Amino acid sequence: MAKRSYSLSPIATEATRLLGTRIAVARRERHWSLDELAERVGVSRVTMRKIERGDPTVGLGLAFETAAVLGVPLFDEDPARRRLEVARGADRLAVLPARVRKPTKVNDDF
């Protein structure tokens, strides 16, 4: 299977690099080696290096798990606030249609 080629927007690229930098800083502040963090997260050294570089090909879940292991905040640091945001999002989704369809053009010329 061939790899899918895509490009990220500048803001998405910046966000992946920012998260990777925060992860690298937190690891070094804890005096953990790259191998030690990779073992704690359950990934290879190569994957951990990609996470720290902000490589967008790494799974989002792995990057988030690495941040969680290190205590790097992803959104709001307050767990109650994060739960509230999730609940608000769920409430908004509940009133929106489950499926989005393109509007059909109606010919009302009689």
DODRENFI-609941 format. One record per atom (N, C-alpha, C): residue in one letter; atom name; x, y, z. Coordinates in steps of 0.001 Angstrom, whole numbers, plus 500000, padded with zeros to 6 digits. Last residue first. Layout:
N
[guza a, CA, [X, Y, Z]] ...
! end
This chain:
110
[guza f, N, [458742, 527785, 487134]] [guza f, CA, [457525, 527168, 486580]] [guza f, C, [457166, 527793, 485270]] [guza d, N, [461546, 527062, 488852]] [guza d, CA, [461091, 527864, 487707]] [guza d, C, [459876, 527161, 487075]] [guza d, N, [462774, 525695, 490831]] [guza d, CA, [461419, 526185, 491096]] [guza d, C, [460935, 527157, 490011]] [guza n, N, [464777, 523226, 491389]] [guza n, CA, [464379, 524007, 490224]] [guza n, C, [462936, 524452, 490454]] [guza v, N, [467077, 523056, 493920]] [guza v, CA, [465674, 522903, 493583]] [guza v, C, [465360, 523811, 492403]] [guza k, N, [469925, 521284, 494606]] [guza k, CA, [469402, 522484, 493968]] [guza k, C, [467969, 522190, 493520]] [guza t, N, [470581, 520006, 497813]] [guza t, CA, [470227, 519781, 496408]] [guza t, C, [469620, 521046, 495844]] [guza p, N, [473362, 520284, 499977]] [guza p, CA, [472011, 520702, 499596]] [guza p, C, [471771, 520438, 498107]] [guza k, N, [475026, 517415, 501124]] [guza k, CA, [475083, 518602, 500277]] [guza k, C, [473654, 519002, 499925]] [guza r, N, [474625, 516414, 504494]] [guza r, CA, [474446, 516178, 503063]] [guza r, C, [474548, 517503, 502323]] [guza v, N, [475690, 514895, 507370]] [guza v, CA, [475664, 516160, 506632]] [guza v, C, [475590, 515824, 505151]] [guza r, N, [474199, 513241, 510056]] [guza r, CA, [474800, 513163, 508734]] [guza r, C, [474656, 514505, 508044]] [guza a, N, [473124, 514154, 512400]] [guza a, CA, [474177, 513141, 512474]] [guza a, C, [474920, 513016, 511150]] [guza p, N, [472532, 517663, 512924]] [guza p, CA, [472245, 516410, 512218]] [guza p, C, [473431, 515453, 512298]] [guza l, N, [472715, 518840, 516329]] [guza l, CA, [473088, 518936, 514921]] [guza l, C, [472765, 517614, 514229]] [guza v, N, [472268, 518335, 518937]] [guza v, CA, [471246, 519117, 518238]] [guza v, C, [471568, 519314, 516747]] [guza a, N, [474490, 516894, 519762]] [guza a, CA, [473166, 516289, 519920]] [guza a, C, [472089, 517041, 519141]] [guza l, N, [476640, 518595, 519511]] [guza l, CA, [476485, 517541, 518519]] [guza l, C, [475090, 516924, 518570]] [guza r, N, [476238, 520114, 521825]] [guza r, CA, [476103, 520755, 520507]] [guza r, C, [475896, 519717, 519415]] [guza d, N, [476756, 518177, 523778]] [guza d, CA, [475451, 518844, 523729]] [guza d, C, [475223, 519489, 522359]] [guza a, N, [479434, 517596, 523233]] [guza a, CA, [478428, 516540, 523069]] [guza a, C, [477030, 517145, 522976]] [guza g, N, [480571, 520065, 523940]] [guza g, CA, [480681, 519578, 522568]] [guza g, C, [479632, 518506, 522283]] [guza r, N, [479988, 520045, 526662]] [guza r, CA, [479442, 521089, 525791]] [guza r, C, [479474, 520667, 524331]] [guza a, N, [481528, 517845, 527478]] [guza a, CA, [480067, 517812, 527624]] [guza a, C, [479410, 518863, 526732]] [guza v, N, [484091, 518830, 526943]] [guza v, CA, [483626, 517619, 526259]] [guza v, C, [482102, 517551, 526312]] [guza e, N, [484111, 521000, 528737]] [guza e, CA, [484241, 521248, 527294]] [guza e, C, [483757, 520045, 526486]] [guza l, N, [483960, 519599, 531165]] [guza l, CA, [482907, 520529, 530788]] [guza l, C, [482932, 520810, 529291]] [guza r, N, [486393, 518251, 531125]] [guza r, CA, [485148, 517477, 531102]] [guza r, C, [483973, 518357, 530689]] [guza r, N, [488111, 520481, 531308]] [guza r, CA, [488145, 519620, 530122]] [guza r, C, [486865, 518805, 530007]] [guza r, N, [487406, 521403, 533862]] [guza r, CA, [487172, 522267, 532696]] [guza r, C, [487175, 521443, 531406]] [guza a, N, [488314, 519311, 535407]] [guza a, CA, [486887, 519641, 535430]] [guza a, C, [486534, 520503, 534211]] [guza p, N, [491111, 519415, 534984]] [guza p, CA, [490323, 518278, 534481]] [guza p, C, [488821, 518562, 534449]] [guza d, N, [492918, 522127, 533911]] [guza d, CA, [491920, 521735, 534901]] [guza d, C, [491058, 520591, 534358]] [guza e, N, [494399, 522807, 531691]] [guza e, CA, [495033, 521969, 532707]] [guza e, C, [494050, 521458, 533748]] [guza d, N, [493055, 522535, 528440]] [guza d, CA, [493012, 523208, 529728]] [guza d, C, [493609, 522274, 530777]] [guza f, N, [495168, 520690, 526577]] [guza f, CA, [494147, 521713, 526443]] [guza f, C, [494151, 522504, 527739]] [guza l, N, [497479, 519342, 527308]] [guza l, CA, [497072, 519409, 525908]] [guza l, C, [496081, 520534, 525669]] [guza p, N, [500338, 519472, 529416]] [guza p, CA, [498923, 519780, 529189]] [guza p, C, [498610, 519918, 527703]] [guza v, N, [502345, 516808, 530173]] [guza v, CA, [502282, 517989, 529308]] [guza v, C, [500804, 518288, 529038]] [guza g, N, [502944, 514545, 531613]] [guza g, CA, [502202, 515609, 532281]] [guza g, C, [502163, 516903, 531490]] [guza l, N, [504067, 512380, 530379]] [guza l, CA, [504974, 513421, 530876]] [guza l, C, [504265, 514534, 531649]] [guza v, N, [501836, 510952, 529664]] [guza v, CA, [502854, 510293, 530490]] [guza v, C, [503772, 511326, 531127]] [guza a, N, [500594, 512844, 527970]] [guza a, CA, [499968, 512465, 529238]] [guza a, C, [500978, 511822, 530181]] [guza a, N, [502342, 512887, 525782]] [guza a, CA, [502137, 514112, 526560]] [guza a, C, [501538, 513775, 527927]] [guza t, N, [501942, 510249, 524937]] [guza t, CA, [503271, 510690, 525368]] [guza t, C, [503162, 511944, 526220]] [guza e, N, [499264, 510415, 524190]] [guza e, CA, [499663, 509518, 525291]] [guza e, C, [501034, 509910, 525834]] [guza f, N, [499431, 512189, 522016]] [guza f, CA, [498679, 512577, 523211]] [guza f, C, [499065, 511709, 524415]] [guza a, N, [500932, 510609, 520262]] [guza a, CA, [501459, 511909, 520692]] [guza a, C, [500755, 512363, 521964]] [guza l, N, [499165, 508457, 519954]] [guza l, CA, [500502, 508248, 520521]] [guza l, C, [501104, 509555, 521021]] [guza g, N, [496944, 509712, 518761]] [guza g, CA, [496813, 509059, 520064]] [guza g, C, [498158, 508833, 520735]] [guza l, N, [497959, 510493, 516285]] [guza l, CA, [497575, 511505, 517264]] [guza l, C, [497484, 510916, 518672]] [guza g, N, [500742, 508807, 514888]] [guza g, CA, [499344, 508813, 515308]] [guza g, C, [499080, 509830, 516407]] [guza v, N, [502964, 510552, 512772]] [guza v, CA, [502759, 509776, 513997]] [guza v, C, [501298, 509903, 514412]] [guza t, N, [503165, 512345, 510766]] [guza t, CA, [502780, 510987, 510385]] [guza t, C, [502569, 510088, 511600]] [guza p, N, [504128, 514805, 511611]] [guza p, CA, [502680, 514626, 511534]] [guza p, C, [502237, 513221, 511129]] [guza d, N, [506607, 515192, 513965]] [guza d, CA, [506315, 514547, 512685]] [guza d, C, [504819, 514255, 512604]] [guza g, N, [507793, 516463, 516088]] [guza g, CA, [506509, 516952, 515610]] [guza g, C, [506151, 516401, 514254]] [guza r, N, [509989, 515489, 517256]] [guza r, CA, [510218, 516392, 516127]] [guza r, C, [508919, 516994, 515616]] [guza e, N, [508853, 513783, 519123]] [guza e, CA, [509550, 514979, 519605]] [guza e, C, [509858, 515965, 518483]] [guza i, N, [507907, 511814, 517363]] [guza i, CA, [506968, 512573, 518204]] [guza i, C, [507618, 513870, 518664]] [guza k, N, [510296, 510810, 516337]] [guza k, CA, [509345, 511476, 515450]] [guza k, C, [508364, 512331, 516237]] [guza r, N, [511329, 509634, 518641]] [guza r, CA, [512076, 510732, 518026]] [guza r, C, [511150, 511522, 517086]] [guza m, N, [509459, 507629, 518983]] [guza m, CA, [509560, 508694, 519994]] [guza m, C, [510314, 509892, 519428]] [guza t, N, [510009, 506053, 516758]] [guza t, CA, [508700, 506711, 516875]] [guza t, C, [508765, 507842, 517878]] [guza v, N, [512599, 505223, 517473]] [guza v, CA, [512384, 505975, 516227]] [guza v, C, [511056, 506725, 516296]] [guza r, N, [512140, 503718, 519765]] [guza r, CA, [512938, 504948, 519867]] [guza r, C, [512706, 505842, 518642]] [guza s, N, [508713, 502520, 519805]] [guza s, CA, [510141, 502419, 519510]] [guza s, C, [510824, 503774, 519699]] [guza v, N, [506462, 502470, 522663]] [guza v, CA, [506783, 502661, 521248]] [guza v, C, [508287, 502511, 521053]] [guza g, N, [505525, 502727, 525258]] [guza g, CA, [505313, 501479, 524533]] [guza g, C, [505516, 501602, 523044]] [guza v, N, [505984, 504653, 527106]] [guza v, CA, [504831, 504858, 526225]] [guza v, C, [504509, 503583, 525450]] [guza r, N, [508265, 503627, 528323]] [guza r, CA, [507097, 503963, 529148]] [guza r, C, [505831, 504115, 528306]] [guza e, N, [509989, 503438, 526104]] [guza e, CA, [509569, 502227, 526818]] [guza e, C, [508320, 502489, 527652]] [guza a, N, [510325, 506144, 525487]] [guza a, CA, [509746, 505239, 524489]] [guza a, C, [509237, 503966, 525165]] [guza l, N, [511631, 507003, 527814]] [guza l, CA, [510287, 507492, 527515]] [guza l, C, [509599, 506577, 526507]] [guza e, N, [514044, 505563, 527506]] [guza e, CA, [513217, 505387, 528694]] [guza e, C, [511782, 505851, 528439]] [guza d, N, [515068, 506539, 525087]] [guza d, CA, [514708, 505125, 525214]] [guza d, C, [513788, 504883, 526403]] [guza l, N, [515597, 509158, 525782]] [guza l, CA, [514618, 508905, 524735]] [guza l, C, [514130, 507454, 524818]] [guza s, N, [515873, 509443, 529370]] [guza s, CA, [516435, 509250, 528037]] [guza s, C, [515288, 509029, 527049]] [guza w, N, [514945, 511965, 531640]] [guza w, CA, [514650, 510669, 531043]] [guza w, C, [515324, 510607, 529682]] [guza h, N, [514942, 514282, 533180]] [guza h, CA, [516193, 513541, 533005]] [guza h, C, [515935, 512117, 532527]] [guza r, N, [512849, 515928, 533189]] [guza r, CA, [512742, 514764, 534069]] [guza r, C, [513998, 513895, 534019]] [guza e, N, [513598, 517681, 531217]] [guza e, CA, [513483, 518204, 532579]] [guza e, C, [513389, 517069, 533604]] [guza r, N, [513362, 515994, 529000]] [guza r, CA, [514698, 516399, 529459]] [guza r, C, [514662, 516968, 530868]] [guza r, N, [510557, 515788, 528842]] [guza r, CA, [511395, 514591, 529002]] [guza r, C, [512760, 514961, 529559]] [guza a, N, [509810, 518469, 528431]] [guza a, CA, [509359, 517760, 529639]] [guza a, C, [510204, 516516, 529899]] [guza v, N, [511011, 518945, 525912]] [guza v, CA, [511406, 519731, 527091]] [guza v, C, [511036, 518984, 528371]] [guza a, N, [509608, 517124, 524298]] [guza a, CA, [511061, 517019, 524435]] [guza a, C, [511551, 517764, 525675]] [guza i, N, [506991, 518150, 524549]] [guza i, CA, [507293, 516793, 524994]] [guza i, C, [508791, 516632, 525217]] [guza r, N, [507289, 520649, 523369]] [guza r, CA, [506866, 520558, 524773]] [guza r, C, [507184, 519183, 525347]] [guza t, N, [507955, 519812, 520763]] [guza t, CA, [508914, 520576, 521563]] [guza t, C, [508565, 520505, 523046]] [guza g, N, [505550, 518566, 519972]] [guza g, CA, [506809, 517818, 520024]] [guza g, C, [507858, 518506, 520876]] [guza l, N, [503808, 520765, 520049]] [guza l, CA, [503600, 519633, 520951]] [guza l, C, [504876, 518810, 521084]] [guza l, N, [505024, 522321, 518018]] [guza l, CA, [504902, 522838, 519376]] [guza l, C, [504709, 521695, 520374]] [guza r, N, [504718, 520688, 515758]] [guza r, CA, [506068, 521022, 516235]] [guza r, C, [506034, 521522, 517677]] [guza t, N, [501954, 520684, 515539]] [guza t, CA, [502662, 519419, 515759]] [guza t, C, [504074, 519665, 516279]] [guza a, N, [501497, 523456, 515146]] [guza a, CA, [500942, 522782, 516325]] [guza a, C, [501657, 521459, 516595]] [guza e, N, [502714, 523938, 512671]] [guza e, CA, [503220, 524614, 513865]] [guza e, C, [502741, 523908, 515134]] [guza t, N, [501016, 522405, 511070]] [guza t, CA, [502444, 522085, 511151]] [guza t, C, [503054, 522692, 512402]] [guza a, N, [498657, 523830, 511422]] [guza a, CA, [498720, 522435, 511852]] [guza a, C, [500178, 521989, 511996]] [guza i, N, [499371, 526292, 510281]] [guza i, CA, [498999, 526242, 511696]] [guza i, C, [499040, 524818, 512237]] [guza p, N, [499915, 525614, 507569]] [guza p, CA, [500978, 526134, 508441]] [guza p, C, [500621, 526045, 509927]] [guza s, N, [498376, 522457, 506773]] [guza s, CA, [498365, 523912, 506806]] [guza s, C, [499492, 524386, 507721]] [guza l, N, [500046, 519681, 505245]] [guza l, CA, [499338, 520310, 506347]] [guza l, C, [499367, 521821, 506195]] [guza s, N, [499539, 517576, 502481]] [guza s, CA, [500302, 518641, 503123]] [guza s, C, [499422, 519273, 504192]] [guza y, N, [499974, 514161, 501517]] [guza y, CA, [499154, 515309, 501850]] [guza y, C, [500044, 516375, 502467]] [guza s, N, [499900, 510963, 500231]] [guza s, CA, [500617, 512222, 500250]] [guza s, C, [499637, 513357, 500547]] [guza r, N, [499948, 507780, 501621]] [guza r, CA, [499122, 508872, 501123]] [guza r, C, [499896, 510179, 501271]] [guza k, N, [501986, 505127, 500522]] [guza k, CA, [501681, 506160, 501510]] [guza k, C, [500880, 507272, 500865]] [guza a, N, [500644, 502144, 499097]] [guza a, CA, [501435, 503374, 498983]] [guza a, C, [501010, 504372, 500060]] [guza m, N, [500851, 498823, 500000]] [guza m, CA, [500000, 500000, 500000]] [guza m, C, [500897, 501241, 500000]] 
! end
